[in-house]
Amino acid sequence: MEQNSNKDYFASNVKILQFALKQWKFLGSVAVIAAILGIVFSSPSFIAPKFTAEAIIYPANLGGYSGETRLEQMLQYCESNEIRNAIISKFNLYDEYEIDSTAKSSKNAIDKLYSENVTFDETKYESIRITASSTDPKKSRQMVDEFIRLLDMTIRSKEREKFKEQLIINEKLLVEKKHQIDSLESIIREYSTKYGILDYIVQTEEVTKGYMKFLLSGKKGKDYDEVKQLYENLQKYGRKYHNINAQLNLINTEYVSRLHNYEHSVKDYTKVQTHSYVLVSAETPDKKSSPIRWLIVLMASFSAMFFAFVLMLFKGYNNK
């Protein structure tokens, strides 16, 4: 039973092939006509040729975000609508793509065509390939160059926003520490002016010696009164003065550390870095990338011939 089925299937295929061979002139004529039409309708008069420029860049000087690699970060930046909108505006892509900017769905249409004509993808060497297609070869190169320039600007802007936050924080911490220093220095000046305390350790030793000499000698007078007053001031305020001075030294050390952090933040915020190293610069293409006319002609010929053959088979089947 199975052998009979296979024989019938083989026989039917042979008949179809024989039928096609009998109609080869007609099918050939259809293919030729379709090829001619394909040549005509794929000409510049009907389909404007497009030229594609290409550049390859390597990501650099990117900060860390949630464990993403530099390549992943840059690919995210390439998706920026700021870049897309700037290129659409600068190169008048509404006109090139023949889209009415006042139409309701014009934004969706222009974004779709932009994504088809301006592309970026990862290479196997962890770099990024950027391509732009346009009916003007010079324009395609300019679009790639502008894309890279805008990419650098966008990354720099976002990085600067991050550094600005850190700069504000470090500046606030620095100001707070400076206020503490000013407050302690004011207290120390008051103790020095009001109580004559300049160096607790040294003065305590010297004043104590002098005061003891006066006591042993029994001499009194103006000098004795001054030494006695300073001795009493050191006893009453000296330890507090010493502690405040020690605290000031500690805060000064912290201030220097915060000053270094602040200066580093200023440096990060004001620096201008390149975030995309251009490995392969875009060049003005001298050969169109689309349409591929030989492919259009081939597909048109094959499709027309196949469709004509199917119609002939269907007609022959109905006649039977």
C-alpha positions in Angstrom: 0.0 0.0 0.0 2.8 2.4 1.0 4.8 1.5 -2.2 1.7 2.3 -4.4 1.4 5.7 -2.6 5.1 6.5 -3.2 4.7 5.5 -6.9 1.7 7.8 -7.2 3.5 10.7 -5.6 6.5 10.2 -7.9 4.3 10.0 -10.9 2.5 13.2 -10.0 5.8 15.0 -9.6 7.0 13.8 -13.0 3.8 15.0 -14.6 4.2 18.4 -13.0 7.8 18.6 -14.3 6.7 17.5 -17.7 4.0 20.1 -17.7 6.5 22.8 -16.7 8.9 21.8 -19.5 6.1 22.0 -22.1 5.3 25.5 -21.0 8.9 26.7 -20.7 8.5 29.3 -23.4 5.5 30.9 -21.7 7.1 30.7 -18.3 10.4 32.1 -19.7 8.5 35.0 -21.3 6.8 35.8 -17.9 10.2 35.7 -16.2 11.7 38.0 -18.8 8.9 40.5 -18.6 9.0 40.4 -14.8 12.8 41.0 -14.9 12.3 44.0 -17.2 9.7 45.4 -14.8 12.0 44.7 -11.9 14.8 46.6 -13.6 12.5 49.6 -14.4 10.9 49.8 -11.0 14.1 49.4 -9.1 15.7 52.3 -11.0 16.5 55.6 -9.2 13.3 57.1 -10.8 11.2 54.9 -8.6 13.5 53.9 -5.7 16.0 56.5 -4.5 19.4 54.8 -3.9 20.7 54.9 -0.3 24.3 55.2 0.8 25.5 53.9 4.1 28.4 55.3 6.2 29.9 53.3 9.1 32.1 54.0 12.1 33.4 51.8 14.9 33.9 53.3 18.3 35.2 51.9 21.6 33.7 53.0 25.0 36.0 54.7 27.5 35.9 56.7 30.7 32.5 55.6 31.8 31.6 55.3 35.5 30.1 52.2 37.0 26.3 51.7 37.1 24.8 48.6 38.8 27.5 46.3 37.5 27.0 47.1 33.8 30.0 46.9 31.6 31.2 50.0 29.7 29.8 48.5 26.5 26.4 48.0 27.9 26.3 51.5 29.3 27.3 53.0 25.9 24.6 51.0 24.1 22.1 52.4 26.5 23.3 55.9 25.8 23.0 55.2 22.1 19.2 54.7 22.7 19.0 58.3 23.9 16.0 60.2 22.5 18.0 63.4 22.8 20.5 62.1 20.2 17.7 60.8 18.0 15.7 64.1 18.1 18.8 66.2 17.5 19.8 64.2 14.4 16.2 64.3 13.0 16.1 68.0 13.4 19.6 68.8 12.2 19.4 66.7 9.0 15.8 67.4 8.2 14.9 63.8 8.2 11.1 64.6 8.0 11.8 65.9 4.5 14.1 63.1 3.5 11.6 60.4 4.6 8.7 62.4 3.1 6.8 62.6 6.4 4.3 65.3 7.2 5.5 66.7 10.5 2.0 68.0 11.3 0.4 64.6 10.9 -1.0 62.9 14.0 1.3 59.8 13.8 4.3 61.6 12.4 6.4 61.1 15.5 5.9 57.4 15.5 6.7 57.2 11.7 9.9 59.3 11.9 11.1 57.3 14.9 10.5 54.0 13.1 12.4 55.2 9.9 15.2 56.7 12.0 15.7 53.3 13.7 15.8 51.6 10.3 18.4 54.1 8.9 20.5 54.8 11.9 21.7 51.7 13.7 24.2 50.6 16.3 25.3 47.2 17.4 27.9 45.4 19.3 30.9 43.8 17.5 32.6 40.7 18.6 35.5 42.8 19.9 33.3 44.7 22.4 33.2 47.8 20.3 30.2 49.5 18.8 29.4 49.8 15.1 27.4 52.9 14.1 25.8 53.1 10.6 23.7 55.8 9.0 21.9 55.5 5.6 20.8 58.5 3.5 20.1 59.3 -0.2 23.0 61.7 0.1 26.4 60.0 0.6 27.9 63.0 2.3 24.9 63.3 4.6 25.2 59.7 5.7 28.8 60.3 6.8 27.9 63.5 8.6 25.1 61.7 10.4 27.5 59.2 11.8 30.0 61.9 12.9 27.2 63.9 14.5 25.9 60.8 16.3 29.3 60.2 17.8 29.6 63.9 18.8 26.2 63.9 20.4 26.9 60.6 22.1 30.0 62.1 23.8 28.0 65.2 24.8 25.1 63.1 26.2 27.4 60.9 28.3 29.4 63.9 29.5 26.2 65.6 30.5 24.9 62.6 32.5 28.2 62.0 34.1 28.4 65.7 35.1 25.0 65.4 36.7 26.3 62.6 38.8 29.4 64.5 39.7 27.4 67.6 40.5 25.5 65.7 43.2 28.7 64.5 44.8 30.2 68.0 44.5 27.2 69.5 46.3 27.5 66.9 49.1 31.2 67.4 49.5 30.9 71.2 49.5 28.2 71.0 52.2 30.4 68.7 54.4 33.3 71.1 53.9 31.3 74.1 54.9 30.0 72.4 58.0 33.5 71.4 59.0 34.7 75.0 58.4 31.9 76.3 60.7 33.1 74.0 63.4 36.7 75.3 63.0 35.5 78.9 63.1 33.5 78.3 66.2 36.3 76.6 68.1 38.9 79.2 67.0 36.5 81.9 68.3 36.4 80.2 71.7 40.2 79.8 71.8 40.7 83.5 70.9 38.3 84.4 73.7 40.3 82.3 76.2 43.5 83.7 75.0 42.3 87.3 75.2 40.3 87.1 78.4 42.3 84.6 80.4 45.8 84.9 78.9 46.0 81.2 78.0 48.1 80.5 74.9 49.7 77.1 75.5 48.2 75.1 78.4 51.1 72.6 78.7 54.0 75.1 78.5 52.2 77.8 80.5 51.2 75.4 83.3 54.8 74.4 83.9 56.3 77.9 83.7 53.5 79.7 85.6 53.5 77.1 88.4 57.3 77.5 88.8 57.0 81.3 89.0 54.1 81.2 91.4 55.9 78.8 93.7 58.9 81.1 93.7 56.7 84.1 94.8 55.2 82.0 97.5 58.5 80.8 98.8 60.1 84.3 98.7 57.0 85.9 100.3 57.2 88.8 97.8 54.0 90.4 96.7 53.1 93.1 94.3 51.9 93.6 90.7 53.9 90.8 89.2 52.7 88.5 91.9 49.1 89.4 91.3 49.5 88.8 87.5 51.2 85.4 88.1 48.6 84.4 90.6 45.7 85.4 88.3 47.2 83.5 85.4 47.8 80.5 87.7 44.2 80.5 88.8 43.0 80.9 85.1 45.0 77.9 84.1 43.5 75.9 86.9 40.0 76.9 86.1 40.1 77.1 82.3 43.3 75.5 81.2 42.1 72.0 80.8 39.0 73.1 78.8 41.2 75.2 76.6 43.5 72.3 76.1 40.6 70.0 75.1 39.2 72.5 72.7 42.6 73.0 71.1 42.9 69.2 70.7 39.4 69.1 69.2 40.4 71.8 66.8 43.5 69.9 65.7 41.3 66.8 65.0 38.7 68.8 63.1 41.5 70.5 61.1 42.7 67.1 60.0 39.1 66.1 59.0 38.8 69.5 57.2 41.9 68.8 55.1 40.5 65.3 54.2 37.2 66.9 53.1 39.0 69.6 51.2 40.7 66.9 49.2 37.4 65.2 48.5 35.9 68.5 47.5 38.8 69.4 45.1 38.5 65.9 43.6 34.7 66.5 43.0 35.5 69.8 41.4 38.0 68.1 39.1 35.5 65.4 38.2 32.7 67.9 37.5 34.8 70.3 35.4 36.9 67.7 33.4 36.2 67.2 29.7 36.8 63.6 28.6 36.3 61.6 25.4 33.9 58.7 26.0 34.1 57.2 22.6 37.4 56.4 20.9 36.9 56.2 17.2 38.6 53.1 15.9 37.2 53.4 12.3 36.2 56.8 11.1 33.1 57.3 8.9 33.9 57.9 5.2 31.8 59.2 2.4 30.4 56.0 0.7 30.9 55.9 -3.1 28.7 52.8 -3.6 25.0 52.6 -2.8 23.8 50.1 -0.2 20.2 49.8 -1.4 18.3 48.9 -3.4 20.1 45.7 -4.5 18.8 45.6 -8.0 20.0 42.2 -9.0 18.2 40.7 -6.0 15.0 42.6 -6.8 15.1 41.5 -10.5 15.8 37.9 -9.5 13.0 37.8 -6.9 10.5 39.5 -9.3 11.3 36.9 -12.1 11.1 33.9 -9.8 7.9 35.1 -8.1 6.2 35.9 -11.4 7.2 32.6 -13.0 6.1 30.6 -10.0 2.8 32.4 -9.7 2.1 31.9 -13.5 3.0 28.2 -13.1 0.6 27.8 -10.2 -2.2 29.5 -12.1 -1.6 27.2 -15.1 -1.7 24.1 -12.8 -4.9 25.4 -11.2 -6.5 26.1 -14.6 -5.6 22.7 -15.9 -6.9 21.0 -12.8 -10.3 22.8 -13.1 -10.5 21.8 -16.8 -10.2 18.2 -15.9 
